[in-house]
Amino acid sequence: MSKRDYYEVLGVEKSAGEAELKKAYRKLAMKYHPDRNKGDHEAEKKFKEASEAYEVLRDPQKRQRYDQFGHAGMNGGGFGGASDFGNADFEDIFSRFSDIFGGDIFGGEAFGGGGRRQSRRRRGTGRPGSDMKLRVELTLEEIAEGVEKTLKVKKQVKCDSCSGTGAETESDFETCGTCNGTGEVRQVSRTMFGQFVNVQPCPTCSGEGRIIKNKCSECGGEGRKRSEDNIKVNIPSGVSKGNYITLRRQGNAGVRGGEPGDLIVLIEEKEHENFEREGNDIYYDLHLSIPDAILGTEVQVPTLKGKAKVKVEPGTQPGKLLRMRGRGIVGLNNSGTGDQFIKVNIYVPKDLTPEERKHVEALRGEKHFDPSDAEEREKGFFSKIKDVFS
């Protein structure tokens, strides 16, 4: 079966730039991600197809070869690239997927948790650095539109003096005598079921296969040191408390050249003085005087983008919700914009002047101020409805 054109797969023109390619792939990856379509083999196929297309078109050399020779240029000939993609492990695809989104997709375990990194370590590459977690508190205004934050992070960074090796010079290494440079030690145990071999990292060299004769005076042989770093992170609109972003390789540096850990940015929400949030909608309590509720009025209310006028109809009742469309939060991945709801509360004064009391007393016996009259009108309406259908 012939493969679809990569540009057609992503839904872009052949002149599409890097940003357009990334946007198109992001949309498809979100739609067909296996964790959102469990058991759907067709979705899995489309996810892999989109990933393959993006993997080729994002690379200038691969793209040039594909434009010239089509799919034939992706197979054999030592070119690599897409020819091996069909056999790729989902772990590899998720790694590329994570990079596209600047880290893990928001929503806790929705897409497999924070930071997929290979646990295996090659001999001589040092121990990997640990992941870091950092909380960032956002206002509703920042959440509504998205924001770029600069985070001050105290972490382990690569030692400049030894370039992360941990040794004063490159000649200050020698082969580990315990494992003879393999980085592994084997323990053989014999049981009634046969012989078992247990392979473990060498305890002398920590699996590196070599030891340092003369340690770096700057970092004491670790290949890293403590420092404060400024890291920028783009936080999209619509995030919620408990969401997180994983910044790959931005955590603690590894020991003696090991892979850096990830920086996991946890989202917190600041309490707002005016609004309460429910999903992408926000709610505001409006307090009206009795005359304004009866006669109607126009008031200014706060929104996430400043003040706005709202018309209150005559006879507005307590608890009524007024709706301002599109005044809420822009949803995650542009999934729609919420609304602002205004809950009407009627202010009833406790202390009245004699003159005010006189005016209110005059209204007590008036027909339209008698709640039982309203109940009778409501009963009459429902009686008529009942008569129609009886």
CORLIN-V895761 format. One record per pair of residues at least 6 apart in sequence whose ideal C-beta (glycine too) atoms are under 7 Angstrom apart, sorted by the first residue. I is the first residue (numbers start at 1). GAP is how many residues later the second one is. D is the distance in whole Angstrom. If there is no record, write none. Layout:
I;GAP;D
I;GAP;D
//
This chain:
3;68;5
6;47;4
6;50;6
6;51;6
6;60;7
7;6;7
7;7;5
9;40;6
9;41;6
9;44;4
10;11;6
10;14;4
10;15;6
10;18;7
10;40;7
10;43;5
10;44;7
11;13;6
12;8;6
12;9;6
12;12;5
18;40;7
21;33;6
21;36;6
21;37;6
22;78;6
25;25;6
25;29;4
25;75;6
26;74;6
26;75;7
28;22;4
29;18;7
29;21;6
29;68;6
29;71;7
30;303;6
32;11;5
32;14;4
32;15;4
32;18;7
33;14;6
33;78;6
34;10;5
34;13;6
35;75;6
35;76;5
35;77;6
37;6;4
48;45;7
51;42;5
51;45;7
52;30;6
52;33;4
55;27;6
55;30;6
55;41;7
56;6;5
56;7;6
56;10;5
56;18;7
56;25;6
56;26;5
57;6;5
62;19;5
65;8;4
65;14;6
66;7;6
66;8;6
73;6;7
74;7;6
74;8;4
74;9;5
75;8;5
76;7;7
91;25;6
94;18;7
94;22;5
95;21;6
98;6;6
98;18;7
98;148;7
98;150;6
99;149;6
102;132;6
102;143;6
102;145;7
103;142;4
103;143;3
103;144;5
103;145;6
104;7;6
104;10;5
104;11;7
104;140;7
104;141;7
104;142;4
105;6;4
106;133;6
106;137;4
106;138;7
106;226;6
107;136;6
108;134;6
114;130;6
114;132;5
114;150;5
115;16;6
115;131;5
115;133;7
115;147;4
115;149;7
117;145;7
121;7;6
121;86;7
123;59;7
123;60;4
123;84;7
123;85;6
123;86;5
124;84;5
124;85;5
124;86;7
125;132;6
125;133;6
126;82;6
126;97;7
126;128;5
126;129;5
126;130;4
126;131;4
126;132;3
127;79;6
127;127;6
127;128;4
127;131;5
128;126;5
128;130;5
128;131;5
128;133;7
129;27;6
129;122;6
129;123;4
129;124;5
129;125;4
129;129;6
129;130;7
129;131;5
129;132;4
130;121;6
130;122;5
130;131;5
131;120;5
131;130;4
131;131;5
131;133;6
132;23;6
132;119;4
132;120;6
132;129;6
132;131;5
132;132;7
133;131;5
133;133;6
134;17;6
134;19;6
134;129;6
134;131;6
134;132;7
135;131;5
135;133;5
136;13;6
136;15;7
136;129;6
136;131;7
136;132;7
137;131;4
137;133;5
138;9;7
138;97;7
138;129;7
138;130;7
138;131;6
138;132;7
139;131;5
140;132;5
140;135;6
140;137;6
140;142;7
140;164;6
141;163;5
143;94;7
143;95;7
143;96;6
143;126;7
143;186;6
144;93;6
144;160;5
144;185;5
144;186;6
145;92;5
145;185;6
146;89;6
146;90;5
146;91;4
147;88;5
148;84;6
148;86;5
149;84;5
149;86;6
150;80;5
150;82;5
151;80;5
151;82;6
152;76;6
152;78;6
153;75;7
153;76;5
153;78;6
153;110;7
154;72;7
154;74;5
155;72;7
155;74;6
155;96;7
155;97;5
156;68;4
156;69;7
156;70;6
156;96;4
156;97;5
157;67;6
157;68;7
157;70;4
157;72;7
157;96;5
158;6;4
158;65;7
158;66;6
158;95;5
159;57;6
159;59;6
159;60;4
159;64;5
159;65;6
159;66;5
161;55;6
161;57;4
161;58;7
162;6;7
162;54;4
162;56;7
162;57;6
162;61;6
164;59;4
164;60;7
164;92;7
164;93;5
165;58;6
165;91;6
165;92;6
166;46;6
166;49;6
166;50;6
166;53;7
166;55;4
166;56;6
166;57;4
166;90;4
167;6;6
167;45;5
167;47;6
167;48;7
167;49;6
168;46;5
168;48;6
168;49;7
172;40;6
172;41;5
172;42;4
173;37;5
173;39;6
173;40;7
174;36;6
174;37;6
174;39;6
175;6;4
175;35;6
176;26;6
176;28;5
176;29;4
176;33;6
176;34;6
176;35;5
178;7;7
178;24;5
178;26;4
178;27;7
179;6;6
179;23;4
179;26;7
179;30;6
181;28;4
181;29;7
182;27;6
183;18;7
183;19;6
183;22;7
183;24;4
183;25;6
183;26;4
184;15;5
184;16;7
184;17;6
184;18;6
184;23;7
185;15;6
185;17;5
186;11;6
186;13;5
187;11;5
188;7;6
188;9;5
189;7;5
189;9;7
201;6;3
204;7;7
205;6;5
208;48;7
212;9;5
215;6;3
218;7;7
219;6;5
222;33;5
222;34;7
223;32;6
223;33;4
223;34;6
224;29;4
224;31;7
231;16;7
231;19;6
231;32;7
233;12;6
233;14;6
233;32;6
235;10;7
236;96;6
237;92;7
237;93;4
238;42;6
238;91;6
238;92;6
238;93;4
238;94;3
238;97;7
239;28;5
239;93;6
240;27;7
241;26;6
241;27;6
241;28;5
242;25;7
243;24;4
244;20;5
244;21;6
244;22;5
244;23;6
245;20;5
246;16;5
246;18;5
247;15;6
247;16;4
247;18;7
248;14;5
249;11;4
249;13;7
250;12;7
250;13;4
251;9;6
251;10;3
251;11;5
251;12;5
252;8;7
252;9;5
253;7;5
254;6;6
274;10;6
274;28;5
275;7;4
275;8;6
275;9;6
276;6;7
276;7;5
279;59;6
280;48;5
280;49;4
280;51;5
280;56;7
280;57;7
280;58;3
281;47;5
281;57;4
281;58;5
281;60;6
282;22;7
282;46;5
282;47;7
282;56;7
282;58;5
283;58;5
283;60;6
284;17;6
284;18;7
284;56;7
284;58;5
285;58;5
285;60;6
286;13;7
286;15;6
286;56;5
286;57;7
286;58;6
286;59;7
287;58;5
287;60;5
288;24;7
288;56;6
288;57;7
288;58;6
288;59;7
289;58;6
290;56;6
290;58;7
292;20;7
293;23;5
293;53;5
294;20;7
294;21;7
295;19;6
296;16;6
296;17;5
296;18;4
297;15;5
298;11;6
298;13;5
299;11;6
299;13;6
300;7;5
300;8;7
300;9;6
301;7;6
301;9;5
301;41;6
303;24;5
303;37;6
304;23;7
308;16;7
310;12;6
310;14;7
310;32;6
316;28;6
318;26;6
318;27;6
318;28;5
319;24;7
319;25;7
320;24;5
321;20;5
321;21;7
321;22;6
322;20;4
322;22;7
323;16;6
323;18;6
324;15;6
324;16;4
324;18;7
325;14;5
326;11;5
326;13;7
327;12;6
327;13;4
328;9;6
328;10;3
328;11;5
328;12;6
329;9;5
330;7;5
331;6;7
352;8;7
363;6;5
367;6;6
//
